């Protein structure tokens, strides 16, 4: 995702907003492509997902990096956009 695309996505999102996204491809061990608001984003996860899994994420921070919480899982799980990819904890 380019910086321009990331800026566009940030403009569309508000803190506290819930967004639906879906795992569309598994590209490696705990690496996936996530479809979020019309953008395909590479994520690395500390947990496994299946292609087709739908997630509901809540935006906690926009800057300096986007931080999401996965509201379908335990409260300690979070998704962080850092260095060009989302990382799921």
Backbone as CSV, one residue per row, in Angstrom:
resi,resn,N_x,N_y,N_z,CA_x,CA_y,CA_z,C_x,C_y,C_z
1,UNK,0.853,-1.168,0.000,0.000,0.000,0.000,0.896,1.226,0.000
2,UNK,0.679,2.117,-0.936,1.506,3.320,-1.025,1.094,4.330,0.041
3,UNK,1.945,5.327,0.246,1.647,6.375,1.207,0.382,7.138,0.861
4,UNK,0.146,7.334,-0.442,-1.054,8.043,-0.893,-2.297,7.230,-0.550
5,UNK,-2.242,5.921,-0.802,-3.376,5.061,-0.473,-3.613,5.022,1.032
6,UNK,-2.540,4.986,1.808,-2.664,4.975,3.263,-3.304,6.270,3.751
7,UNK,-2.895,7.410,3.192,-3.499,8.694,3.565,-4.989,8.715,3.226
8,UNK,-5.332,8.162,2.061,-6.735,8.097,1.644,-7.544,7.244,2.625
9,UNK,-6.994,6.117,3.025,-7.675,5.244,3.974,-7.836,5.935,5.326
10,UNK,-6.796,6.604,5.794,-6.876,7.326,7.078,-7.983,8.382,7.062
11,UNK,-8.137,9.075,5.921,-9.171,10.106,5.811,-10.569,9.507,5.942
12,UNK,-10.731,8.277,5.479,-12.045,7.628,5.496,-12.400,7.048,6.858
13,UNK,-11.416,6.906,7.735,-11.638,6.268,9.033,-11.639,7.295,10.154
14,UNK,-12.464,7.040,11.169,-12.520,7.892,12.356,-12.223,7.038,13.587
15,UNK,-11.594,7.643,14.593,-11.298,6.941,15.837,-12.603,6.373,16.407
16,UNK,-12.572,5.117,16.827,-13.749,4.455,17.388,-14.636,3.787,16.355
17,UNK,-14.352,4.030,15.082,-15.147,3.461,13.999,-14.940,1.950,13.927
18,UNK,-16.037,1.221,13.702,-15.958,-0.218,13.472,-15.925,-0.459,11.968
19,UNK,-15.006,-1.294,11.527,-14.905,-1.624,10.104,-14.901,-3.135,9.937
20,UNK,-15.597,-3.574,8.922,-15.594,-4.997,8.581,-14.509,-5.228,7.540
21,UNK,-13.818,-6.333,7.698,-12.803,-6.702,6.712,-12.799,-8.216,6.590
22,UNK,-12.089,-8.709,5.578,-12.115,-10.141,5.297,-10.729,-10.602,4.876
23,UNK,-10.361,-11.784,5.330,-9.120,-12.416,4.886,-9.377,-12.965,3.489
24,UNK,-8.610,-12.491,2.500,-8.868,-12.928,1.125,-7.806,-13.873,0.581
25,UNK,-6.655,-13.939,1.247,-5.596,-14.822,0.749,-4.596,-15.113,1.859
26,UNK,-4.107,-16.360,1.871,-3.002,-16.719,2.756,-1.751,-16.741,1.889
27,UNK,-0.737,-15.948,2.273,0.456,-15.828,1.434,1.698,-16.436,2.076
28,UNK,1.558,-16.981,3.254,2.690,-17.606,3.937,2.279,-17.998,5.338
29,UNK,3.251,-18.486,6.094,2.984,-18.873,7.469,2.600,-17.635,8.276
30,UNK,1.330,-17.562,8.654,0.781,-16.445,9.430,0.912,-15.099,8.716
31,UNK,0.874,-15.140,7.387,0.841,-13.919,6.563,-0.386,-14.011,5.667
32,UNK,-1.145,-12.917,5.636,-2.424,-12.920,4.943,-2.634,-11.594,4.224
33,UNK,-3.550,-11.609,3.251,-4.010,-10.378,2.620,-5.413,-10.120,3.155
34,UNK,-5.594,-8.915,3.666,-6.842,-8.483,4.283,-7.484,-7.442,3.378
35,UNK,-8.775,-7.570,3.129,-9.521,-6.573,2.344,-10.215,-5.642,3.324
36,UNK,-9.814,-4.359,3.314,-10.335,-3.371,4.261,-10.705,-2.102,3.507
37,UNK,-11.985,-1.773,3.473,-12.460,-0.529,2.847,-11.950,-0.361,1.414
38,UNK,-11.978,-1.448,0.644,-11.558,-1.373,-0.746,-10.067,-1.471,-0.975
39,UNK,-9.303,-1.722,0.081,-7.851,-1.843,-0.028,-7.417,-3.244,0.384
40,UNK,-6.470,-3.797,-0.343,-5.853,-5.061,0.047,-4.606,-4.741,0.846
41,UNK,-4.523,-5.281,2.068,-3.428,-4.965,2.976,-2.779,-6.255,3.445
42,UNK,-1.461,-6.309,3.357,-0.713,-7.463,3.847,-0.626,-7.382,5.360
43,UNK,-0.979,-8.492,6.045,-0.855,-8.525,7.498,0.018,-9.704,7.906
44,UNK,0.687,-9.546,9.021,1.363,-10.644,9.698,0.616,-10.849,10.998
45,UNK,0.331,-12.101,11.342,-0.477,-12.381,12.525,0.233,-13.363,13.440
46,UNK,-0.025,-13.222,14.735,0.465,-14.191,15.708,-0.554,-15.297,15.922
47,UNK,-1.595,-15.307,15.111,-2.625,-16.334,15.174,-3.008,-16.701,13.749
48,UNK,-3.666,-17.832,13.601,-4.059,-18.281,12.271,-5.440,-17.776,11.904
49,UNK,-5.602,-17.472,10.641,-6.889,-17.128,10.067,-7.111,-18.049,8.882
50,UNK,-8.357,-18.168,8.468,-8.704,-18.914,7.269,-9.171,-17.932,6.206
51,UNK,-8.914,-18.271,4.953,-9.428,-17.449,3.854,-10.944,-17.384,4.007
52,UNK,-11.481,-16.188,3.923,-12.912,-15.984,4.086,-13.319,-15.527,5.474
53,UNK,-12.410,-15.642,6.455,-12.727,-15.153,7.804,-13.056,-13.672,7.740
54,UNK,-14.123,-13.297,8.429,-14.497,-11.888,8.509,-14.169,-11.373,9.895
55,UNK,-13.588,-10.188,9.940,-13.201,-9.559,11.194,-13.944,-8.245,11.333
56,UNK,-14.205,-7.861,12.565,-14.709,-6.523,12.851,-13.630,-5.846,13.675
57,UNK,-13.080,-4.765,13.130,-11.991,-4.049,13.782,-12.475,-2.678,14.231
58,UNK,-11.965,-2.239,15.372,-12.271,-0.905,15.888,-10.997,-0.085,15.852
59,UNK,-11.055,1.085,15.224,-9.883,1.949,15.111,-9.625,2.654,16.438
60,UNK,-8.431,2.449,16.991,-8.036,3.069,18.259,-7.140,4.283,18.039
61,UNK,-6.243,4.223,17.051,-5.316,5.322,16.761,-5.134,5.431,15.253
62,UNK,-4.899,6.664,14.775,-4.618,6.885,13.358,-3.167,7.267,13.113
63,UNK,-2.545,7.920,14.071,-1.173,8.402,13.916,-0.379,8.079,15.164
64,UNK,0.888,7.810,15.091,1.706,7.779,13.878,1.465,6.520,13.050
65,UNK,0.780,5.539,13.635,0.417,4.342,12.879,-1.021,4.000,13.227
66,UNK,-1.685,3.283,12.327,-3.058,2.885,12.592,-3.055,1.674,13.511
67,UNK,-3.856,1.756,14.567,-3.980,0.658,15.520,-5.449,0.260,15.576
68,UNK,-5.709,-1.027,15.374,-7.063,-1.570,15.412,-7.164,-2.613,16.512
69,UNK,-8.363,-2.758,17.077,-8.662,-3.837,18.011,-9.661,-4.752,17.319
70,UNK,-9.409,-6.052,17.357,-10.323,-7.038,16.784,-11.421,-7.293,17.810
71,UNK,-12.621,-6.801,17.570,-13.697,-6.911,18.551,-14.312,-8.306,18.612
72,UNK,-13.963,-9.202,17.684,-14.480,-10.573,17.702,-13.628,-11.518,18.534
73,UNK,-12.484,-11.058,18.986,-11.561,-11.924,19.721,-11.318,-11.354,21.102
74,UNK,-10.384,-11.932,21.820,-10.074,-11.465,23.169,-9.633,-10.003,23.134
75,UNK,-9.805,-9.307,24.233,-9.510,-7.884,24.282,-8.035,-7.565,24.090
76,UNK,-7.150,-8.522,24.349,-5.726,-8.239,24.189,-5.275,-8.335,22.742
77,UNK,-6.108,-8.859,21.870,-5.750,-8.941,20.456,-5.911,-7.568,19.821
78,UNK,-4.950,-7.197,19.008,-5.040,-5.922,18.312,-4.359,-6.046,16.960
79,UNK,-4.665,-5.114,16.096,-4.099,-5.069,14.758,-3.431,-3.710,14.602
80,UNK,-2.153,-3.706,14.233,-1.388,-2.470,14.135,-0.847,-2.334,12.719
81,UNK,-1.068,-1.176,12.082,-0.467,-0.902,10.783,0.880,-0.254,11.050
82,UNK,1.953,-0.947,10.688,3.298,-0.460,10.990,4.240,-0.860,9.865
83,UNK,4.998,0.074,9.366,6.002,-0.187,8.330,5.402,-0.894,7.115
84,UNK,4.251,-0.413,6.671,3.666,-0.918,5.442,2.849,-2.181,5.567
85,UNK,2.603,-2.674,6.791,1.783,-3.870,6.934,1.043,-3.846,8.263
86,UNK,-0.048,-4.588,8.303,-0.791,-4.734,9.546,-0.220,-5.911,10.315
87,UNK,-0.095,-5.760,11.614,0.378,-6.836,12.476,-0.728,-7.122,13.474
88,UNK,-1.151,-8.394,13.560,-2.219,-8.798,14.464,-1.599,-9.446,15.685
89,UNK,-1.946,-8.955,16.879,-1.438,-9.520,18.134,-2.526,-10.300,18.826
